[in-house]
Each structure stands twice: as structure tokens, then as C-alpha cells.
Amino acid sequence: MLRREPASAEVSLGASGLDKPIVPTEVPLFIRFEREMEDKFRPLMLQELQRKVDELADSQRGHRPTCTECDQPMQYKDETPLSWLTRFGKVTAKATLFLCKPCETKRRPVLEMLGVEPGQVSGSLARLLALLGVIVPYELAAQLALMFYGVQVNAMTVWRSVQRLGEAVEQYTNALSEYHANINNDDPPPLDAPDAIVLGVDGCALGMQVRENRRRRKTAEEKLGPLPEVEDGHFREVKTGVLLLPAERVTPSPGRRSVLRRVLVTYLGNADTIFDRLWAKLQELRWLGPNTVVVIVGDGAEWIWNRATMFPRRCEILDFWHAIECAWKFARLQHGEGSKIADKWTHRIAKKLRDGKIEQVIAHLNTLSGTTEKAQEKLEDLIRYYTNNQHRMHYKEYLRLGYGIGSGAVESAHKQVVHARLRQAGMRWSVAGAQRLLALRLLLLNGEWAFLDRLRMVSLAKHAA
Ligand SMILES: [Zn+2]
């Protein structure tokens, strides 16, 4: 609370005794300067852009293209002006239409040369809109587009940009995965590959759209009822795979570890595909040499260990925190919620595990018996969990080798890929819609956004959402 100077007689106070805050009427000078520049030069940029388009159209005047189908010279048809939206506003081209009478092929060479589609947004604007749509919901992205780029678009335009570009990335990723799935296509393993790489996978369920068609309001007043509960089968699992080099792990402050680089892979659907994609990525990165150890950190889910066998030189690690969590569950039931004994006991187990004494821990657990039926059940679960994963719990050794013992980096990466954008309140997705958005999010988070320039937007008509 600010201490107020005693009010002078002239100042009238509100009922609370506070002055109304005074807002300066003037916007600071430099802010006005900057905005002035934008207002002044934006129209000039549009003019210049239009001039370049006109110049190209003029240079093509008189040229008669040949038909792409039958190689015959084409006939002049018309010259309707067509426009599209760019970063600086709407641009129009007098793009001559040519027709091949025998086969009815139509061409507009000027638009072909420019690589633009009338009535759509330009490629550069589509990429900027997609960038926003990848970070925030489409409605908000449209608002940001106006603030950031000065371009007025609706949420649907942002959505379409994400779909068309995301589909291009998705198709490329699939093709790359298929290519590397064929062992004959792999290059000879790199001899300078890292000694060890860490691979982790995490997953979560995503709510899928229940209805075939979008719900539409008949009138503005008619309110939509609450969304139906998402039933079983209307969830799909998104899986995120993370690859990192343990050698690159740094300790910015004691007890805190972070990684400089991590490479992400994602897939909405089955487990085999995420591993195919991880394999393809490892080949592209040239990280998998003849002596590279693949360190696989998992929470005990069988589908991960089953597929880990594709790496002959591997080290399987049961995530340390999952191992401790399981001990906690028993301790709470045995000694009561919040009891000091439970706390001490679990810490002792954690210390023993970290010291590489898994056999001792299991032997100790076998001497115990549950105080209640529930506690006994949990104790048996715990013994089974540790016994089954014993060979994945040599934590002292993993720490010595610098492999790490937790899947924290994997979990946080997964949250960044999925939760931060796709798991907000009330969100429901179509499979294609979510997959395309994920494909773009991955490019951004992997620092590969510029790669998008090398892909062609996919037409949605052929790949309906
Ligand atoms: Zn033809």
C-alpha cells in the first residue's frame, strides 16, 4: 500500500478517500514515432509488392503457354483480376487464363510462377498465421494476427493455414519414417556417433470430437447445450518421444540438471509408429553408431520395453521417481497418511536405491508384512514391481555413467508439446486436426520452423479434415 500525502483542499476525493488515478493523455513520443513509421511505410510496401506483381504480369503478356497434358499451344480465354491476401494487404493480378480446347486444361501462368492461390492467403502470411495458431487457440491467434502483423483474418483462416502446412509436414514425416523403416535405405552407421543417447517416451490421452459434424447455432440467441461427456473410445493417446545426449547435460545450479538440446518426435496413435519415427529421426541425426548405447528411460509400461528391443545395444532404466512413488503408496497405507515414519522409511528406500542396493531393498521388503489387507496388497505390488524391474534399477551405475535416472526431461517435453496447446479446457480434436497441429508444434519446439519454407502447402480438398 502506498502512503498518501494529505489531500489538499482543492482535490476532491472519492467515497473511499482515494484520488482517481490520473492517466496521462499523451502516448509517449517514441511509441508514436514507431507507429508513425509503420503507418507510413506499410502502404508503400503494399504498393511496391503490387508493382512487382504487375511487372511480372506485363512481362508475360503475349506469351502463350503450352498445355501440360498434350503439349499443344493453349488459347487465350480471359483476364479476370484475381486477388489474395498478403502480409501488407490485398494484392491483385491480371492473370491471363489459357485454355486447351482438346483436353480442357486451364492454366494461369502468372499465378503459377508466383505460387499463389486466388482468394487465399499468401504463403508467407500463412506461415505467420500458422505460427500463432501453433502457440495459442485459433480465435486468439486471429486477434494476435491483427496486433502483430496488422492483418485482419478470422479464426478459420488461421485454422486452414495450420491444416495445410501441418499436413505437408505430416506427409513428409510419414514418408521419412517409411523410408527409414526399410533397413536397406539406412546409410552405413556413423563412426563418430555419440557413445550414448537417452530415449524416453511419454503419453497422454486427448479428447476426440464425438460428433461427425460441427455444432452450429441456428440463431445467435440459441445457446448450445453443454458438450457431451467424452466416452471411452473418444480418447486417443498422443505419444511424445524425446532424444537427448547425456554428454550435453549441464548442471546450472546444484541439484538442477538441464539439457542444451533435445529432439522431439510425436504421434497421435499406436506405439509402433512413434518408435518408427524415433528410428527415422536417429538416422537423420546420425546419432546411432555401431557402439552407441541407447539409454531408455521408462515408467514400467510394457509397450516401451517391448519396442526397446529394436536397439541391440541398450540400457533400460526404470524412472527413479516412479520407483519411489510406488514405495510411497505402500508406506502411506502401512504407516498412515502424513506419518513421519512413512516419510523416513521411503527416504531410506530412496537412498538405498540410489546407492545401487536394489537386492537389499527387495530382501528387506520380503521381511515386511502389511498392517492391513490394503497395505499387504500394496506391499505385494511393490515387491512385484521392483522384482520385475530389478535389472533396470542399478541407479548408482547409471549416475556414474552419466545416463541420469529420471524421465523428468521427457515428461516436461511432452507437456510442452501437448498439454500447453492441445489439452486446454473443453478442447476436442479431430484426429487429422490434432496430428497436423502437433506436426507444426514439433517443428517449432525442435527449432526447425524454417524447414517449413521448403514444403508446399497441401490442398485441403484432397485431404479433408
Ligand atoms: Zn491439352
Residues whose N, C-alpha, C, O or C-beta is under 5 A from the ligand:
A	BS01	ZN	C67 E69 C70 C100 C103 T105
